[in-house]
Amino acid sequence: MLTNLTQLVQLTALYLNYNNFGGQIPWFSLNIQQLIELDLSGNNFVGEIPEILETNSTQSPLSVHLEVLILSDNLLSGSIPSWIYSLPFLRYLRLNRNKFTGPIKDFKSKSIESLLLGFNKFHSQIPSSIFQLENLKHLFLSTNNLYGDLELYKFSMLRNLENLDLSYNNVTLSSNNYLDNDNLFPQLQYLSLASCNISAFPSFLKSMKKLKRLGLSNNQIHGSIPEWLWNQGTPSLSHLNISHNFLTHVEQIPFKNLQYLDLRSNMIQGNLPIVPPSLIVLFISNNLLSGEIPSSYCNLSKIYILDFSNNSIQGKIPSCLGNKFYLSVLDLDINNLSGEIPCDMFENSTNLRSLHLNDNQLEGSLPRSLCNCKSLEVLDVGKNKINDTFPHWLEDLPMLQVLVLNSNRFHGSIGAPTVKSPFRKLKIMDLSNNGFNGLLPTKYFESFTAMMDGRAISKMTRIGDNYYQDSVIVFMKGTEHVLEKIISIFITIDFSKNDFEGEIPKLIGNLKALKGLNFSHNKLKGSIPMSLIYLSNIEWLDLSSNELVGKIPSKLTNLTQLSFLNLSLNILVGPIPCGNQFDTFKDDSYSGNLDLCGSPLSTSCDNGKVQQEGDHSEKHDDRGIFDWKIVMMGYGCGMIIGIFFGYTIFFSTRFHDSWLRKKIERGGVRRLPLKIILRLRRS
């Protein structure tokens, strides 16, 4: 399409933003001699901007008329060519969110009003010419590799500056008394100095009456928030982010118009601070807060995100806390909350997307009012004392992707679903460490459609939004991990440490998107289903501490993504498969299976023994009327003699097993071989 623009000789403005063209920008096909404005942002363009542009008639820099050049949100690389620095009438230059490298040099134009170079890889000090751009309103240099010590007073000449973002570079900012001037930065509305090695609140904030957004996160600020910040400055402040510092005390937030407050990851002690009812987003996680949740938090009528996680907050959960129409996220993980979850807590929570109550002391049953949460994607109530049966009434929630009920007192059989397509979007299901029993819920496995599409793993997205990214604690590859941001391709089932019985259903092989499967520490019997070979994306598989019998299917070696395997403490027999990932597993993956042999175990495989054990695994009870192998022993000296010895050995074996069983019941036999005890238990 861009190649057809060469004839538009009178064109002065060209806006083709966010069309996803791809490829390189066809600079030499654009007749841009008369262009004043050019916007090609958001098109996935790649490559470098040429140092010299050849036009139809001459070889010269880009048209001297260009005032607006916007190339943001592409994949452009290399350094900024000299002709851009030389544009005399340039007002808007936006190259943010690309892959530009090299230094930032001096700009010729004194008319620049908007300079957006953030989210690149520029490596230099901030050029002195920027401090002389008297018309500059918007300066965004965040997330680069800029370095050096920088005095904030250098920006004092920029009297029209409205937005300043220097965050996430390698600069060290400092200020002096000059910055106490009451008329400093008179127009500034947005200020972000995150990760700039600041050790105190800049005193010039006293005079900033128009400031709406202030970001000072990831710095070295200690102690309390100064009173002058609350009482003198920034009456119009709506966004305040002072997270990831070393603040110790915050008692009251006086800003009446404050909507966004981020205090997470400090060292704040005492009770939860009193906050204005105007708040929409509140983060105060990862601190040292204690006490109960104040009743004043019931007045947050427009609250969207409420995150108190990882503190020591006590007492009961007020029912009003969740009963908010606008509430999307309620995160109370890792506190000391007790009592029951109020039964009416979620009657009006139709927009609730994420509920985290993990690692508290909550009791009682799961409130049925959660049925009203039709937007719910994440439900995590793990590590509590909830005493309930399986919540069938959640299976019809259309958006639910994460269900974590682990380490509670859930009990009983899961049984069959009550709706046609239960949990169809579920991607993480953790029921581990409870009292569930009965057969594995095969009918539910048939409906886990989000776990069946192996191709879906290429679509990597995160559960959450721009403000809040969900996290969850999962047991993977033998250890517990905190998944900081739940990726949509992280698809797991964990039913470990329950009392499930019966066989592993063959249809588990239909869940081709699974990354992890844990059925360990149950009472599962039968053989390892061959259908597991279809789990081509699986990375960890734990079937340990069950009563599984038979051979390990040799085709499991085709699971090339498998990096953790635990089949220990079962009744498996025969040779351990070799090849691919199986050559990397150690002996603890197979320990406790007395009749397994081969690498990595020290027991070598005897061909005759292996064959006999293999036959035994195919017929779980090989003690029919008698052993036909013994009968065939008599083939050479007469069938009658063979049958006689067969009956004799058969009945003596029956008598011996019966005698052993009685002795075990009376406690009269000790230190029996494990395989004899297990055989007696099965019979």
C-alpha positions as CSV (number, residue, x, y, z in Angstrom):
1,M,0.0,0.0,0.0
2,L,2.8,2.4,1.0
3,T,4.4,2.0,-2.5
4,N,1.4,3.7,-4.1
5,L,1.9,7.1,-2.4
6,T,4.7,8.4,-4.6
7,Q,2.3,10.4,-6.8
8,L,0.7,12.3,-3.9
9,V,3.1,15.3,-4.3
10,Q,0.8,17.7,-2.4
11,L,0.4,15.5,0.6
12,T,1.3,17.3,3.8
13,A,0.0,14.9,6.5
14,L,0.1,11.1,6.5
15,Y,-1.4,9.1,9.3
16,L,-1.2,5.3,8.9
17,N,-0.8,4.4,12.6
18,Y,-1.7,0.9,14.0
19,N,-2.3,-1.1,10.8
20,N,0.3,-3.8,11.5
21,F,2.0,-3.5,8.1
22,G,5.2,-5.2,9.1
23,G,8.5,-5.3,7.2
24,Q,10.6,-2.2,6.7
25,I,9.4,1.4,6.2
26,P,9.7,2.1,2.4
27,W,11.3,5.5,2.9
28,F,12.3,5.7,-0.7
29,S,8.8,5.1,-2.0
30,L,7.3,7.9,0.1
31,N,7.2,11.3,-1.6
32,I,7.6,13.2,1.6
33,Q,9.2,16.4,0.4
34,Q,6.2,18.4,1.4
35,L,5.2,16.4,4.5
36,I,4.6,18.3,7.7
37,E,3.1,15.4,9.7
38,L,4.0,11.7,9.5
39,D,2.6,9.0,11.8
40,L,3.6,5.4,11.2
41,S,3.3,4.1,14.8
42,G,2.0,0.7,15.7
43,N,2.8,-1.2,12.5
44,N,5.5,-3.7,13.5
45,F,8.0,-2.0,11.3
46,V,11.6,-3.4,11.6
47,G,15.1,-2.3,10.6
48,E,17.0,1.0,10.9
49,I,16.1,4.5,9.8
50,P,18.5,5.3,6.9
51,E,21.1,8.0,7.6
52,I,20.4,9.7,4.3
53,L,17.1,9.8,2.4
54,E,17.1,9.9,-1.4
55,T,14.0,11.7,-2.8
56,N,12.8,11.8,-6.4
57,S,15.1,14.5,-7.5
58,T,17.8,15.0,-4.9
59,Q,19.9,13.3,-2.3
60,S,19.2,15.2,0.8
61,P,17.9,14.9,4.4
62,L,14.2,14.7,5.0
63,S,12.0,17.6,4.1
64,V,12.8,20.7,6.3
65,H,9.0,21.2,6.7
66,L,8.5,18.1,8.9
67,E,7.1,19.1,12.3
68,V,5.6,15.8,13.5
69,L,7.3,12.5,13.3
70,I,5.7,9.6,15.2
71,L,7.2,6.1,14.9
72,S,6.4,4.7,18.3
73,D,5.3,1.1,19.0
74,N,7.3,-0.6,16.3
75,L,10.4,-2.8,16.2
76,L,12.8,-0.2,14.8
77,S,16.5,-0.5,15.7
78,G,19.8,1.2,15.2
79,S,20.5,4.8,16.3
80,I,18.6,8.0,15.5
81,P,20.0,9.3,12.2
82,S,21.5,12.8,12.1
83,W,18.8,14.2,9.8
84,I,16.2,13.8,12.6
85,Y,18.4,15.8,15.0
86,S,18.7,18.5,12.3
87,L,15.0,19.1,11.6
88,P,14.6,22.8,12.3
89,F,10.9,23.0,12.8
90,L,10.4,19.7,14.7
91,R,7.7,19.9,17.4
92,Y,6.7,16.3,18.1
93,L,9.2,13.4,18.0
94,R,7.9,10.1,19.4
95,L,10.1,7.1,19.0
96,N,9.1,5.3,22.2
97,R,8.7,1.6,22.5
98,N,11.2,0.5,19.8
99,K,14.7,-1.1,20.0
100,F,16.8,2.0,19.3
101,T,20.3,2.0,20.6
102,G,23.3,4.4,20.8
103,P,23.4,7.8,22.4
104,I,20.8,10.6,22.5
105,K,22.4,13.6,20.8
106,D,21.6,17.3,20.7
107,F,18.5,18.5,18.8
108,K,18.7,21.5,16.5
109,S,15.1,22.5,16.8
110,K,14.1,24.7,19.7
111,S,10.4,24.2,19.0
112,I,10.1,20.7,20.3
113,E,7.1,20.3,22.5
114,S,6.9,16.5,22.9
115,L,9.9,14.3,23.1
116,L,9.1,10.6,23.7
117,L,12.1,8.2,23.7
118,G,11.1,5.8,26.4
119,F,11.3,2.0,26.3
120,N,14.3,1.7,24.1
121,K,18.0,0.9,24.6
122,F,19.6,4.3,24.4
123,H,22.9,4.4,26.2
124,S,24.3,7.9,27.1
125,Q,23.9,10.8,29.5
126,I,20.9,13.1,29.0
127,P,22.1,15.7,26.5
128,S,22.4,19.3,27.8
129,S,20.3,20.6,24.8
130,I,17.2,19.0,26.3
131,F,17.4,21.4,29.3
132,Q,17.2,24.4,26.8
133,L,14.0,23.3,25.1
134,E,11.8,26.1,26.5
135,N,8.7,24.9,24.7
136,L,9.0,21.3,25.9
137,K,5.8,20.0,27.5
138,H,6.2,16.2,27.5
139,L,9.6,14.5,28.2
140,F,9.6,10.7,28.5
141,L,13.0,9.0,28.8
142,S,12.0,6.1,31.0
143,T,13.3,2.5,30.7
144,N,16.6,3.0,28.8
145,N,20.2,2.7,29.8
146,L,20.8,6.4,30.5
147,Y,23.4,7.1,33.2
148,G,25.1,9.8,35.2
149,D,24.5,12.1,38.2
150,L,21.8,14.6,37.5
151,E,20.7,17.7,39.3
152,L,17.0,18.2,39.1
153,Y,17.4,22.0,39.0
154,K,18.6,21.6,35.4
155,F,15.0,21.1,34.4
156,S,14.0,24.4,36.0
157,M,14.3,26.2,32.7
158,L,11.5,24.1,31.3
159,R,8.7,26.3,32.5
160,N,6.1,24.7,30.3
161,L,6.8,21.2,31.3
162,E,3.7,19.2,32.0
163,N,4.9,15.6,32.0
164,L,8.4,14.3,33.1
165,D,9.3,10.6,33.2
166,L,12.9,9.6,34.0
167,S,12.1,6.3,35.5
168,Y,14.1,3.0,35.3
169,N,17.5,4.2,34.0
170,N,20.9,4.3,35.7
171,V,20.8,8.0,36.7
172,T,21.1,9.3,40.2
173,L,19.0,12.3,40.9
174,S,19.7,14.9,43.5
175,S,18.3,18.3,44.5
176,N,19.4,21.4,46.4
177,N,17.8,24.4,48.1
178,Y,17.1,26.0,44.8
179,L,14.3,23.5,44.3
180,D,12.4,25.1,47.3
181,N,11.3,27.9,44.9
182,D,7.6,28.3,45.2
183,N,7.3,28.8,41.5
184,L,9.2,25.8,40.3
185,F,7.6,23.6,37.6
186,P,4.4,25.6,37.6
187,Q,2.7,23.5,34.9
188,L,3.9,20.0,35.9
189,Q,1.0,17.4,36.2
190,Y,2.8,14.1,35.8
191,L,6.1,13.3,37.5
192,S,7.7,9.8,37.5
193,L,11.1,9.3,39.1
194,A,11.0,5.6,39.8
195,S,14.3,3.8,40.4
196,C,16.4,7.0,40.3
197,N,18.3,6.4,43.6
198,I,16.3,9.1,45.4
199,S,16.7,9.0,49.2
200,A,14.1,11.5,50.3
201,F,10.9,13.2,49.1
202,P,11.9,16.1,46.8
203,S,11.1,19.3,48.6
204,F,10.0,21.1,45.4
205,L,6.8,19.0,45.7
206,K,5.6,21.6,48.1
207,S,5.0,24.1,45.3
208,M,3.4,21.7,42.8
209,K,-0.3,22.7,42.9
210,K,-1.2,21.1,39.6
211,L,0.4,17.8,40.1
212,K,-2.0,14.9,39.4
213,R,0.4,11.9,39.2
214,L,3.5,11.2,41.3
215,G,5.7,8.1,41.0
216,L,8.6,7.6,43.4
217,S,8.7,3.8,43.6
218,N,11.8,1.7,43.7
219,N,14.0,4.2,45.5
220,Q,15.8,4.5,48.8
221,I,13.2,6.6,50.8
222,H,13.2,5.7,54.5
223,G,11.0,6.6,57.5
224,S,7.6,8.4,57.5
225,I,5.9,10.4,54.8
226,P,6.6,14.1,55.7
227,E,3.6,16.1,56.9
228,W,4.2,18.9,54.4
229,L,3.5,16.5,51.6
230,W,0.1,15.8,53.1
231,N,-0.7,19.3,54.2
232,Q,1.0,21.8,51.8
233,G,1.5,20.2,48.4
234,T,-0.3,18.5,45.6
235,P,-4.0,19.1,46.5
236,S,-5.0,17.8,43.0
237,L,-3.1,14.5,43.3
238,S,-5.1,11.5,41.9
239,H,-2.3,8.9,41.5
240,L,0.4,8.2,44.1
241,N,3.0,5.4,43.8
242,I,5.6,5.2,46.5
243,S,5.9,1.4,46.6
244,H,9.2,-0.5,47.0
245,N,10.8,1.9,49.4
246,F,11.6,1.7,53.1
247,L,8.6,3.6,54.6
248,T,7.7,2.7,58.1
249,H,4.6,4.7,59.0
250,V,1.5,5.9,57.2
251,E,-1.5,6.7,59.3
252,Q,-3.8,8.8,57.2
253,I,-4.0,9.7,53.5
254,P,-5.6,13.2,53.3
255,F,-5.9,13.7,49.5
256,K,-9.6,14.0,48.9
257,N,-9.3,13.3,45.2
258,L,-6.9,10.4,45.3
259,Q,-7.9,7.5,43.2
260,Y,-4.8,5.3,42.9
261,L,-2.5,4.6,45.9
262,D,0.4,2.1,45.8
263,L,2.2,1.5,49.1
264,R,3.2,-2.1,48.6
265,S,6.6,-3.6,49.5
266,N,7.6,-1.1,52.2
267,M,8.0,-1.7,56.0
268,I,4.8,0.0,57.1
269,Q,3.8,-1.0,60.6
270,G,0.6,-0.5,62.7
271,N,-3.0,-0.6,61.5
272,L,-4.3,-0.1,58.0
273,P,-4.2,3.6,57.2
274,I,-7.3,5.7,56.9
275,V,-7.9,6.3,53.2
276,P,-10.2,8.7,51.3
277,P,-13.5,7.3,50.0
278,S,-12.5,8.4,46.5
279,L,-10.0,5.5,46.1
280,I,-10.4,3.2,43.1
281,V,-7.2,1.2,43.4
282,L,-5.3,0.4,46.7
283,F,-2.2,-1.6,47.0
284,I,-0.7,-2.0,50.4
285,S,0.6,-5.6,50.2
286,N,4.0,-6.9,51.5
287,N,4.2,-4.7,54.6
288,L,4.1,-5.3,58.4
289,L,0.5,-4.2,59.0
290,S,-1.5,-5.7,61.8
291,G,-4.9,-5.2,63.5
292,E,-8.3,-5.6,62.0
293,I,-9.8,-4.1,58.8
294,P,-11.4,-0.8,59.7
295,S,-15.1,-0.2,59.1
296,S,-14.2,2.9,57.1
297,Y,-13.2,0.6,54.2
298,C,-16.9,-0.1,53.7
299,N,-17.1,3.4,52.4
300,L,-15.0,2.7,49.4
301,S,-18.0,2.6,47.1
302,K,-16.0,2.8,43.8
303,I,-13.1,0.5,44.8
304,Y,-11.9,-1.6,41.9
305,I,-8.7,-3.3,43.3
306,L,-8.1,-3.9,47.0
307,D,-4.9,-5.7,47.9
308,F,-3.9,-6.3,51.5
309,S,-1.9,-9.4,50.9
310,N,1.2,-10.6,52.8
311,N,0.7,-8.7,56.1
312,S,-0.5,-9.8,59.6
313,I,-4.0,-8.5,59.4
314,Q,-6.3,-10.2,62.0
315,G,-10.0,-10.6,62.8
316,K,-12.9,-11.4,60.6
317,I,-13.6,-10.3,57.0
318,P,-16.3,-7.6,56.9
319,S,-19.0,-8.7,54.5
320,C,-19.1,-5.2,53.0
321,L,-15.6,-5.6,51.8
322,G,-16.5,-7.8,48.9
323,N,-20.1,-6.6,48.4
324,K,-19.1,-3.9,45.9
325,F,-20.5,-3.5,42.5
326,Y,-17.2,-2.2,40.9
327,L,-14.9,-4.5,42.8
328,S,-12.7,-6.5,40.4
329,V,-9.9,-7.8,42.7
330,L,-9.9,-8.7,46.4
331,D,-6.6,-10.0,47.6
332,L,-6.2,-10.9,51.2
333,D,-3.6,-13.7,50.9
334,I,-1.1,-14.5,53.6
335,N,-2.7,-12.8,56.7
336,N,-4.1,-14.0,60.0
337,L,-7.8,-13.6,59.1
338,S,-10.1,-16.0,60.9
339,G,-13.8,-16.9,61.3
340,E,-16.1,-17.8,58.4
341,I,-16.3,-16.1,55.1
342,P,-19.6,-14.1,55.3
343,C,-22.3,-16.0,53.4
344,D,-23.7,-12.8,51.9
345,M,-20.3,-11.3,51.0
346,F,-20.6,-11.6,47.2
347,E,-24.3,-11.0,46.6
348,N,-23.6,-7.9,44.5
349,S,-20.1,-8.8,43.3
350,T,-21.1,-9.3,39.6
351,N,-17.8,-7.7,38.4
352,L,-15.5,-9.6,40.7
353,R,-12.7,-11.1,38.6
354,S,-10.2,-12.3,41.2
355,L,-10.6,-13.5,44.8
356,H,-7.5,-14.4,46.8
357,L,-7.9,-15.7,50.4
358,N,-4.9,-18.1,50.5
359,D,-3.0,-18.8,53.7
360,N,-5.3,-17.5,56.4
361,Q,-7.2,-19.2,59.2
362,L,-10.7,-19.1,57.6
363,E,-13.2,-21.7,58.6
364,G,-16.7,-22.9,57.8
365,S,-18.0,-23.5,54.3
366,L,-17.4,-21.7,51.0
367,P,-20.1,-19.1,50.6
368,R,-22.8,-19.9,48.0
369,S,-23.0,-16.2,47.1
370,L,-19.9,-16.8,44.9
371,C,-22.5,-18.0,42.3
372,N,-23.3,-14.4,41.6
373,C,-19.7,-13.7,40.5
374,K,-20.2,-14.3,36.8
375,S,-16.9,-12.5,35.9
376,L,-14.8,-14.6,38.3
377,E,-11.6,-15.9,36.7
378,V,-9.4,-16.7,39.7
379,L,-10.6,-18.3,43.0
380,D,-7.9,-19.1,45.5
381,V,-8.9,-20.2,49.0
382,G,-6.0,-22.6,49.6
383,K,-4.3,-23.1,53.0
384,N,-7.2,-22.4,55.3
385,K,-9.5,-24.5,57.4
386,I,-12.6,-24.5,55.2
387,N,-14.8,-27.6,55.9
388,D,-17.0,-28.3,52.9
389,T,-17.8,-30.7,50.1
390,F,-16.8,-30.1,46.5
391,P,-18.5,-26.9,45.3
392,H,-20.4,-28.2,42.3
393,W,-22.3,-24.9,42.3
394,L,-19.1,-23.2,40.9
395,E,-19.0,-25.3,37.8
396,D,-21.3,-23.0,35.8
397,L,-19.2,-19.8,36.2
398,P,-18.4,-19.0,32.6
399,M,-15.1,-17.3,33.1
400,L,-13.4,-19.3,35.8
401,Q,-9.8,-20.2,34.9
402,V,-8.1,-20.9,38.2
403,L,-9.6,-22.9,41.1
404,V,-7.4,-23.5,44.1
405,L,-8.9,-25.3,47.1
406,N,-5.8,-27.0,48.4
407,S,-4.8,-27.6,52.0
408,N,-8.3,-27.3,53.5
409,R,-10.8,-29.8,54.9
410,F,-12.8,-30.4,51.8
411,H,-14.1,-34.0,51.8
412,G,-16.4,-36.5,50.1
413,S,-16.7,-37.7,46.6
414,I,-16.6,-35.2,43.7
415,G,-19.0,-37.3,41.6
416,A,-20.5,-36.1,38.4
417,P,-21.2,-32.6,37.2
418,T,-24.6,-31.1,37.4
419,V,-24.4,-28.9,34.2
420,K,-23.6,-29.8,30.6
421,S,-20.2,-28.1,30.3
422,P,-18.7,-27.6,33.7
423,F,-15.5,-25.6,34.1
424,R,-15.0,-25.3,30.4
425,K,-12.4,-22.5,30.7
426,L,-10.5,-24.0,33.7
427,K,-6.7,-24.0,33.3
428,I,-5.5,-24.5,36.9
429,M,-7.3,-26.9,39.3
430,D,-5.6,-27.6,42.6
431,L,-7.6,-29.8,45.1
432,S,-4.5,-31.2,46.8
433,N,-4.1,-32.0,50.5
434,N,-7.8,-32.4,51.3
435,G,-10.1,-35.3,52.2
436,F,-11.6,-36.0,48.8
437,N,-12.3,-39.7,48.1
438,G,-14.0,-41.9,45.5
439,L,-13.1,-42.2,41.9
440,L,-11.3,-39.5,39.9
441,P,-13.9,-37.2,38.4
442,T,-13.8,-38.5,34.9
443,K,-16.9,-36.6,33.7
444,Y,-15.3,-33.4,34.6
445,F,-12.2,-34.2,32.7
446,E,-14.4,-34.6,29.6
447,S,-15.4,-31.0,29.9
448,F,-12.1,-29.3,30.5
449,T,-12.0,-27.9,26.9
450,A,-9.4,-25.2,27.8
451,M,-7.0,-28.0,28.7
452,M,-7.5,-30.0,25.5
453,D,-6.2,-27.6,22.8
454,G,-2.4,-28.2,22.7
455,R,-2.1,-25.4,20.1
456,A,-3.4,-22.9,22.6
457,I,-0.1,-22.8,24.5
458,S,1.4,-20.6,21.7
459,K,-1.0,-17.8,22.7
460,M,0.9,-16.5,25.7
461,T,-1.2,-14.0,27.7
462,R,-1.4,-13.1,31.3
463,I,-4.5,-13.4,33.5
464,G,-5.2,-9.9,34.8
465,D,-5.2,-6.3,33.6
466,N,-2.9,-3.3,33.4
467,Y,-3.3,-2.6,37.1
468,Y,-3.2,-6.1,38.6
469,Q,-1.5,-9.3,37.6
470,D,-2.7,-12.4,39.4
471,S,-0.3,-14.7,41.2
472,V,-0.8,-18.2,42.6
473,I,1.2,-20.7,44.7
474,V,1.7,-24.0,42.9
475,F,3.5,-27.3,43.7
476,M,5.5,-28.1,40.6
477,K,8.4,-30.3,39.9
478,G,8.5,-31.5,43.5
479,T,8.7,-28.1,45.2
480,E,6.4,-25.2,45.9
481,H,6.6,-22.1,43.7
482,V,5.0,-18.7,43.6
483,L,3.8,-18.0,40.1
484,E,4.1,-14.2,40.2
485,K,2.1,-13.7,37.0
486,I,-0.3,-16.4,35.9
487,I,0.4,-17.1,32.2
488,S,-2.6,-18.4,30.3
489,I,-0.6,-21.4,29.0
490,F,0.2,-22.6,32.6
491,I,-2.2,-25.5,32.7
492,T,-2.1,-27.9,35.6
493,I,-4.1,-30.4,37.6
494,D,-3.1,-31.3,41.2
495,F,-5.2,-33.9,43.0
496,S,-2.4,-35.1,45.3
497,K,-2.7,-36.0,49.0
498,N,-6.3,-37.1,49.0
499,D,-8.0,-40.5,49.1
500,F,-8.9,-41.0,45.4
501,E,-9.4,-44.6,44.3
502,G,-9.8,-46.6,41.1
503,E,-7.8,-46.3,37.9
504,I,-6.4,-43.3,36.1
505,P,-8.9,-42.7,33.3
506,K,-7.6,-43.1,29.8
507,L,-9.2,-39.9,28.6
508,I,-6.7,-37.9,30.7
509,G,-4.7,-38.1,27.5
510,N,-7.2,-35.7,25.9
511,L,-5.9,-32.8,28.0
512,K,-3.1,-32.1,25.6
513,A,-2.3,-28.6,26.9
514,L,-1.4,-29.8,30.4
515,K,1.9,-28.6,31.7
516,G,1.7,-30.5,35.0
517,L,-0.2,-33.4,36.4
518,N,0.0,-34.6,40.0
519,F,-2.0,-37.6,41.3
520,S,0.5,-38.5,44.0
521,H,-0.3,-39.8,47.5
522,N,-3.7,-41.4,46.7
523,K,-5.0,-44.9,46.5
524,L,-5.0,-45.3,42.7
525,K,-4.7,-48.7,41.2
526,G,-4.3,-50.3,37.8
527,S,-1.6,-49.5,35.3
528,I,-0.2,-46.3,33.9
529,P,-2.5,-45.5,31.0
530,M,-0.8,-45.5,27.6
531,S,-2.9,-42.4,26.7
532,L,-0.4,-40.3,28.7
533,I,1.9,-40.3,25.6
534,Y,-0.5,-37.7,24.1
535,L,0.4,-35.1,26.7
536,S,3.1,-33.7,24.5
537,N,3.3,-30.4,26.4
538,I,3.7,-31.9,29.9
539,E,6.7,-30.8,31.9
540,W,6.1,-32.6,35.2
541,L,4.3,-35.8,36.0
542,D,3.9,-37.1,39.6
543,L,2.1,-40.4,40.2
544,S,4.0,-41.4,43.2
545,S,2.7,-43.1,46.4
546,N,-0.2,-45.0,44.9
547,E,-0.8,-48.7,44.1
548,L,-0.1,-48.6,40.3
549,V,1.0,-51.9,38.8
550,G,2.5,-53.1,35.5
551,K,5.2,-51.8,33.3
552,I,6.1,-48.2,32.6
553,P,4.9,-47.5,29.0
554,S,8.0,-47.3,26.9
555,K,6.5,-44.6,24.6
556,L,6.5,-42.1,27.5
557,T,10.0,-41.4,26.3
558,N,8.3,-39.4,23.5
559,L,7.3,-36.7,26.1
560,T,10.3,-34.5,25.2
561,Q,9.1,-31.6,27.3
562,L,9.1,-33.7,30.5
563,S,11.7,-32.5,33.0
564,F,10.3,-34.0,36.2
565,L,9.0,-37.5,36.8
566,N,8.1,-39.2,40.0
567,L,6.7,-42.8,39.9
568,S,8.1,-43.9,43.3
569,L,6.3,-46.0,45.9
570,N,4.1,-48.0,43.6
571,I,4.1,-51.7,42.5
572,L,5.6,-51.2,39.0
573,V,7.6,-53.9,37.4
574,G,10.0,-54.5,34.5
575,P,12.6,-52.4,32.8
576,I,12.7,-48.6,33.0
577,P,12.4,-47.1,29.5
578,C,15.4,-45.3,28.2
579,G,15.9,-42.5,25.8
580,N,15.2,-38.7,25.5
581,Q,14.2,-37.2,28.9
582,F,14.2,-40.5,30.7
583,D,18.0,-40.6,30.5
584,T,18.0,-37.5,32.8
585,F,15.8,-38.8,35.6
586,K,17.6,-40.1,38.8
587,D,16.8,-43.2,40.8
588,D,14.5,-41.3,43.2
589,S,12.0,-41.1,40.4
590,Y,11.5,-44.9,40.7
591,S,12.4,-45.7,44.3
592,G,10.1,-48.1,46.3
593,N,9.2,-50.2,43.2
594,L,10.9,-53.4,44.2
595,D,10.5,-55.1,40.8
596,L,11.7,-52.3,38.6
597,C,15.1,-52.7,37.0
598,G,17.6,-51.0,34.7
599,S,19.2,-47.6,34.7
600,P,19.3,-45.4,36.8
601,L,18.6,-48.1,39.4
602,S,21.4,-50.4,40.5
603,T,19.2,-53.5,39.8
604,S,20.0,-54.9,36.3
605,C,17.3,-56.5,34.3
606,D,17.4,-60.4,34.0
607,N,15.6,-61.3,30.8
608,G,13.8,-64.3,32.2
609,K,12.8,-62.4,35.3
610,V,11.7,-59.4,33.4
611,Q,9.5,-61.5,31.1
612,Q,7.9,-63.2,34.1
613,E,7.2,-59.9,35.8
614,G,5.8,-58.5,32.6
615,D,3.3,-61.3,32.3
616,H,2.4,-60.7,35.9
617,S,1.7,-57.1,35.2
618,E,-0.7,-58.0,32.4
619,K,-2.7,-60.3,34.7
620,H,-2.9,-58.7,38.1
621,D,-3.9,-62.0,39.7
622,D,-2.0,-64.9,38.2
623,R,-3.2,-67.4,40.7
624,G,-6.2,-68.8,38.8
625,I,-7.2,-72.4,39.3
626,F,-3.5,-73.2,39.1
627,D,-0.4,-72.2,37.4
628,W,-0.3,-73.6,33.8
629,K,3.4,-73.1,33.8
630,I,3.7,-75.8,36.4
631,V,1.4,-78.1,34.5
632,M,3.5,-77.7,31.4
633,M,6.6,-78.8,33.4
634,G,5.1,-82.3,33.4
635,Y,4.8,-82.4,29.6
636,G,8.0,-84.4,29.3
637,C,7.2,-87.0,32.0
638,G,3.4,-87.1,31.7
639,M,0.5,-84.6,32.0
640,I,-0.9,-86.4,35.1
641,I,2.2,-85.9,37.1
642,G,2.4,-82.2,36.1
643,I,-1.2,-81.6,37.1
644,F,-0.6,-83.3,40.5
645,F,2.4,-81.0,41.2
646,G,0.4,-78.1,40.0
647,Y,-2.5,-78.7,42.5
648,T,0.0,-79.4,45.3
649,I,1.9,-76.2,44.9
650,F,-1.4,-74.2,44.3
651,F,-3.0,-75.3,47.5
652,S,0.1,-75.0,49.6
653,T,0.5,-71.4,48.3
654,R,-3.1,-70.7,49.3
655,F,-2.6,-72.1,52.7
656,H,0.7,-70.3,53.2
657,D,-0.9,-66.9,52.2
658,S,-3.8,-67.5,54.5
659,W,-1.4,-68.3,57.4
660,L,0.7,-65.2,56.7
661,R,-2.4,-63.0,56.6
662,K,-3.6,-64.3,60.0
663,K,-0.1,-63.8,61.5
664,I,0.0,-60.2,60.1
665,E,-3.4,-59.5,61.7
666,R,-2.2,-60.8,65.0
667,G,1.1,-58.9,64.8
668,G,3.0,-62.2,64.8
669,V,5.0,-61.6,61.6
670,R,7.5,-58.8,61.3
671,R,9.7,-57.5,58.6
672,L,8.0,-59.2,55.7
673,P,9.1,-58.3,52.2
674,L,7.0,-55.4,50.9
675,K,5.9,-57.2,47.8
676,I,4.5,-60.1,49.9
677,I,2.5,-57.7,52.1
678,L,1.2,-55.8,49.1
679,R,0.2,-59.1,47.4
680,L,-1.7,-60.2,50.5
681,R,-3.4,-56.9,50.7
682,R,-4.6,-57.1,47.0
683,S,-5.9,-60.6,47.5
